[in-house]
Amino acid sequence: MSQGKLLYAQSGGVTAVINATACAVIETARAAKVPVLAARNGILGALREELIDTTKESRSAIAALRHTPGGAFGSCRYKLKSLEQDRARYERLIEVFRAHDIRMFLYNGGNDSADTTLKLAQVSRELGYPLRVVGVPKTVDNDLAVTDCCPGFGSVAKYTAVAVAEASLDVESMYDTSTKVFILEVMGRHAGWIAAAAGLAARADGDPPHLILFPEVPFDEAGFLARVQATVERVGYCTVVASEGLKNRDGAFLSEAGTRDAFGHAQLGGVAPYLADLVRDRLGYKYHWALPDYLQRSARHLASRTDVEQAYAVGKAAVEYALAGHSGVMPVIVRTSDTPYRWKIEPAPLAKIANREKKLPKSFIRRDGYGITAAARRYLEPLIRGEAPPPYAKDGLPAYVRLKNVAVPRKLAQGFAG
Amino acid sequence: MSQGKLLYAQSGGVTAVINATACAVIETARAAKVPVLAARNGILGALREELIDTTKESRSAIAALRHTPGGAFGSCRYKLKSLEQDRARYERLIEVFRAHDIRMFLYNGGNDSADTTLKLAQVSRELGYPLRVVGVPKTVDNDLAVTDCCPGFGSVAKYTAVAVAEASLDVESMYDTSTKVFILEVMGRHAGWIAAAAGLAARADGDPPHLILFPEVPFDEAGFLARVQATVERVGYCTVVASEGLKNRDGAFLSEAGTRDAFGHAQLGGVAPYLADLVRDRLGYKYHWALPDYLQRSARHLASRTDVEQAYAVGKAAVEYALAGHSGVMPVIVRTSDTPYRWKIEPAPLAKIANREKKLPKSFIRRDGYGITAAARRYLEPLIRGEAPPPYAKDGLPAYVRLKNVAVPRKLAQGFAG
């Protein structure tokens, strides 16, 4: 019996290294002579029967995915609901898979995707369609259960730590007559993993960042202002890193508590400008703030080599598991040693990962709430180690690849109702 | 007669490569056996007699300045006024120079610094104190007259073009179900040089950035919104680059026309959130925006090699000019060929540079006002060519140097009144 084809789909917010995983999936499957299809725009492409034939791509184009950010086949924010509510959609997926002889499905995403993958395994069993489903971890949020860390996180962590170090050198040169408070807003709506990574920039006591504001610690306005003032008086300036998910004591996001625009709507986004206004109005210091937004999660030019290697390793393992007949699993990263840092890949049941969320441990946040502990540093530091810059073209820009993304001809008469 | 000492000072906003100029100044002077002092926090350090003895720094520490962002000796925003208004300050500077046998003064800055340097030359002549003054160009704004480009600009230009390319790959992967409009706000209060550099990311027609908003082109709200909509309908998403200096038809900054904070103050900074609110309210598209602020001008990790080489070359030439007896000049970059790109350094009279401002030529802005021309690309592209990454430490962070900055003992009884 033929092994059939393998379908690969990217899900949710993309990262600087999700294409390194795609590269591994395609290279590993090619070596095993298994044709790989990719879903255009994630699971939606599978529902719509919009499939891409990756066998039309050259070996060098696939190799270049390893250093190209974004999602090469498109991703989506689209959550399938429970089997009861969304049975028709799950059945549609199986119908598409059957039409294209897809016997292996690899879904590259976070918690929600793990859940979808599990349900798909269940429906395929019910319908008597032989399908091996394997989840592949990915998220800058680093909040997947079981795995020690998530591909995508190490690179945004490195970007953030480097940004803090560089911008602080700038502020340090100028504080005597200019900016005294610099505020960097980082991603992390629900957990402070990225904010914590900023702490890696402080190699010695007193180094920036001087204050980290975690979503896990309710914002204390008076305490914050007192610490900013004390830092400026002691060091001359103060670098603050604030998580976008920072909340007040009532649990409301600070970014939504702030200003109204010309139309009277609450202005979205912007813990940093909110804090900057506070600093100006209460302390009178000159300030600057930065909000890198997508720049932080797409900065492939500054990727962590550890992260790139792990992103590749989980893609490779996912194909190997599927080929070996595994289903309902996800390759996870297991840390076997801190010093020297060592890790390996193991399969873990998707049921243990789906719909769970790994929070930043309390032991990683300094007792005063404004910094990271030695335990956090021990965990985080290996994840930003090593560089893996992309090749650059002669024009000074990275040589990122754009695939041809040739469509597979449709086989089903019926489209996807939506 | 001894040649005396050379004093070097950094002025105004720092860049990713101003320390490469400092490196060149010290290495070139050391080779000529001339001791280099540095002023702490720019010209203020000279006024306050806060001088740093760079001879106390190791050869490797000075070499590491070449890859370290920020201003190693501190800079300042402090403008000396006219000779009539500020004569006492100019005389104080000469007094400090005389006390420390400083016979050469190198001032590393922009238009204002060139003016200060010129006036100092005049006062020293009047007072019969032999002083050679040489300006050294530096500014991310790229607005100095005479020189073809300014050290510091090429690196922020490269950062901006790479950021647009990377973030757009992210948006392109997700627009089907998520963000359709991405807005990047870049520096450039008075001229659109940095905004123009973002245009380098578009190698082919239709590539992002799709719209550039220059400070030179009054903002046309209806025209902007129509183009955003047309781009989303044609391409699927729209990347917008907006200069912080964008103005409305009345000449007012858009960033100040927007929202008010909880205290009723105009919220400063933020053309990007202003435009994002417009897009949401008028077009209903999901948007994201980024404001990298200091990250863009301190990103030494992504410096342009051309820029680093030019920053070094002007520092070296400045010392050579001073040693050769020149005064009242600045080394400028002369472009001798576009293809292949070739440049050389020449001395230019400070009088031709002081207090002038080089605007973005009209011929660099596309007729429709939303993009750059082929002439702009021809000028800009060589400036971002080549990479010059810093060395990284084992912990995954760049190995930036922090100097000892040993103070020179004071010789004057009197302090600086302020």
Interface residues (C-beta under 8 A of the other chain):
Chain A: Q10 G13 V14 A16 N41 L44 T68 P69 G70 G71 A72 G74 S75 C76 R77 Y78 K158 A161 V162 A163 A165 E166 A167 L169 D170 V171 E172 S173 M174 D176 T177 S178 T179 F182 L184 L200 A201 R203 G258 T259 R260 D261 A262 F263 H265 Q267 G269 G270 P273 A276 D277 R280 D281 H288 W289 A290 L291 P292 D293 Y294 L295 R297 S298 A299 R300 H301 L302 S304 T306 E381 I384 R385 G386 E387 P389 Y392 K394 D395 G396 L397 P398 Y400
Chain B: Q10 G13 V14 A16 N41 L44 T68 P69 G70 G71 A72 G74 S75 C76 R77 Y78 K158 A161 V162 A163 A165 E166 A167 L169 D170 V171 E172 S173 M174 D176 T177 S178 F182 L184 L200 A201 R203 G258 T259 R260 D261 A262 F263 H265 Q267 G269 G270 P273 Y274 A276 D277 R280 D281 H288 W289 A290 L291 P292 D293 Y294 L295 R297 S298 A299 R300 H301 L302 S304 T306 E381 I384 R385 G386 E387 P389 Y392 K394 D395 G396 L397 P398 Y400
